[in-house]
Amino acid sequence: MASSIKTRANFSSELDDLYKQLTELEAKDCRIKRKMGYIHLKQMILARNCRQQVQPERSGTPKKSTSRKEQATELGDLQAAHEKWTSRKVEVDRKRSLVRLHINTLSRLFLRPLNILDLPDEILMQTFGYLKESEYRAPHGIEPRRAGYFADMKSIRLTCQRFCNTSSHLLIPTIRVNMRP
């Protein structure tokens, strides 16, 4: 008993460390995205300035002009910076996925396996609703959708009380009443 408590405490502290690493990686990712956005903005401004230099001046006042060589150099520098930050983002994403995988591996030991009864009633109802929409091939004289549908609904309702409760609304979805005097 004491060894299992100690083991659980060790896992807990290791998980805490991993969550801290994950938080740091998320913060790094945000910084990288901001930097890449800034670089992209500078590239857009440089491209706009290049287009404006090609178009003739309308106002008559000359604008400060940089040479094509300077613009090409600046564009090359921006592309190199973008590639550098892209490679850093890929590395952060790789580390983040490894940390998440490690977290999932450690925490899986203390989680119980999930089954279909762990799903909420709304999802079970929606799942059973797909049965209603499926097509069946039926013998002559029986509506195509009714032949296998009722047999499947019977099986679902006999599975357990929860399945019975969540699928019963599909048995008679509409009632038609013909009122004649």
N, C-alpha and C positions, 0 to 999 in steps of 0.2 A: 504494500500500500504506500509506504513512504517513498519507494523508488518510483512509483507511478506519479506521485505528486511532484517529486523532484524533476522527473522527465517532463511533465506538463509545464512546470515553471521554466525549465530550460527552453522548451519550445516557445513558450510565451515571450520570453526575452528575445529569442532569436527572431520571432515574428515582429516584435516591436522594432528591432534593428532593421529588418527588411522593409517595414512600412516607412521608417525614417528615410531609408535609401530611396524608396519609391517617391516620397514627397520631394526629396532633393532633385531627383531626375525630372519630376513634373515641373519644378521651378526652372531647371535648366532648359527644358523644352520650351517653356514660355519665353525665356530670354532669347533663345535661338530664333523662335518665330518672330519676335519683335525685331530682332536684328535683320532677319531676312526680309521682313516687310519694309524696313527702312532702306535696305539695299534696292529692293524692287521699286520703291518710290523714287529713289535717286535715278535709277535706270529710266523710269518713265519721264522724269523731268529732263534728263539728258536727251532722250529721243525727241521730246517736244521741242527742245531748243534747236536740235539739228533740223527738224522740219521747218521751224520758223526762219532759220538762216537761209534755207533754200527758197522760201517764198519771198517775193519782193516786199520791201517796207512800204506800208501804206501811210503811216503817220508822218513820214519825212524826217523824224528824229532817229539818228543811227543808234542802234543798241550795242552794248558791249559784246564784242564778238571774240570767240575763241577759235583757234585754228582747228581744222579737221584732224590734224595730228594729235592735238591735245585732247580732243573729244574721243578719238579712237583709243588713246592711252587710258583716259578715264573710264571708258566703257570696258576696256580689257581688265582694268583693276577691279571694277564692280563685278564683272563676271567671275574673276578669280575669287573674290570675297564671297560671292554667292555659292560657288562650288565648295569653298572651305566650310561655310556654315551648313551647307547641305550635307556634307560628309559628317559633320559633327551631329547633326540631327539624326542621321541614320544610326550613328553609334549610340546616341542616347536612346533611340527607339529599341535598338537591339538589347542594350542593358536593361531597359525597362521591361521588356518581354521576358528576359531571363529572371529578373527579380519576381515578376508576377508568377512565373512558372514555379519558382522555388516556394513562394508563399502558398500557392495552391497545393503543392506537394506536401508541405508541412501541415497545413490546416486540414487536409483531407483525412489525416489520421484521427482527428477528433470530431469529425462530422459523420452523422449517420447517413446511410445511403437513402436517396430519395426514391419514391415510387409514384405511381399515378394518383394515388389518394392524397398526396401532398399538394396537388393542384387545387386552386380555388374553384368553387362551384361554377362561376361564370365561364371559366375556360373549359371545364367539362361539358357544360351546356353547349358551348360553341363547337366543341369537338363532336359531340353527338349530333349536332345540327348538320355536319357534313355528311353524315349517314343519310339524312333526309334528302340531300341534294344529289346523291349518287343515283345512277341509273341501274336498273335491274332488267334482266331478260325474263319474261314471264310466259307461262303457257297461255294458250288462247283463252280469251274470255275473262282474264284478270288484268286489271290495269298494270302496266309495266312497272311502275314505281312501287306498287303495293306488294308484289309477290314475295320478294326476299326481305323487304323492308320490315314487315311485321315479325318475321322469324328472327331477324337481327335485333329488333327492339325487344322481343321477348327474351333473348339471350342477355342483352345488356341489363334489362330490368331484373333478371334473376341472379345477376352477378353478386350484387350487394345492395344494401338499403340505400346507400349514398348514390349509386348509379341509378337506382330506381327513381329516387327523388329528382335527380338532375335530368333524367331523360323522359319523364312522364309527360311533360308539356308537348312533346313531339308526337304523341300518339294520336291526338285529335287536335290538329292545329286550328281548324276552322269548323264551325258547325253551321250548316245551312238549315234554316227553318222556312218551310213554305206554309204560310198562314192562309187558309181558304175558309170561307164561311160555310 
